[in-house]
Amino acid sequence: MIVSDWKEVPEFSGEKEEAAFWEEAQLDVRLMENSVMASPTSKDSVTITLRMDPRMLSKIKWIARTRFLNYQSMIKQWLSERMEEENKK
């Protein structure tokens, strides 16, 4: 299943349910790109250095490849989603 609209992603009751969903689903690359580009700060970009465990980075790159995404874009998307969650609290 290709998720081409965020409305297609259900609310999950737990991590197991979310993991099961994402085992079968993939984000449409255009959805990911549009979400990153729609950010109000997307015009201003700052380069940062982030130290990370090599095994964690390898796992992130693997996940990104399975979703046909650039791993850096995927990390930015994850951070953006997490910020939205935190802002809702």
N, C-alpha and C positions, 0 to 999 in steps of 0.2 A: 504494500500500500504506500503510495506517495502522498504525503501531506502537503497540499498546495495552499492551504488557508489555515491560519491559527485556530479558527473556529472548529476545525476537524479534530483538534487535540482535546480529549475529554479531561474533566477534573478527575484526578486520581485519588483513591482513598489510602493508598500506601505505595511504598517503593516497589513492592512485588508487582502490583498492578501496572505501574508505570513501566517497569522493566519489560513486562510481557507485551505491552503495547509497542514499545520501541524495538522489540525484537522483530516485529512484523512490519513496522512503519519506518519510512525515511522522509526527511524533509526535502521538499523541492528546493533545489539550489537557488532558484530565483526568490523564493520566500526568505531564505536566509540572507541573501544579498540585499533584498529590499528592506528587511528589518534592520540590518546594520546601517544601511544608507539613510534610513528614515530618522535615525537618531539626530537630535538637535545639535549634537557636537560633532557630527560626521564631517563637517567642513573644516574643523580644526582638529588636527591629528598630532599627537605627541608620541614620540618613540620612547619606550621604557625598556629597562632591562629587568628581567624576572628570572631569578635562579630557581631551578626546579629539579627534582629528582629525575634522573635520566629514564628510569623505568616508568614514571608517571607520564613523562613527555612521550615516550614510545607508545604507551597505551592511548593517550589522547590522539596522537597521529594515526594510530590504527583505527580508532573510532571515526575520525574524520574521513579517512580513506573509504571506510565501509559506507559512508553517507555521501561520498563524492564531493567532499567539502575541503576547503583549505583549512588546515588546523588552526591557524591564527584567527581566521574569521569565526570559526566555531567557538574558540575560547572567548572572543569578544561577545558573541551572541549569548553564551552561558553567563558571562558577567552582566550583560544587559538584563537578561531574564531575572537573575538573582537580585539586581538592584530594584527592579520593579516589584519583586516579592517583598523586599525590605521596606520599600516605600508604602506598601499597602498596610503594613503593621502600625 
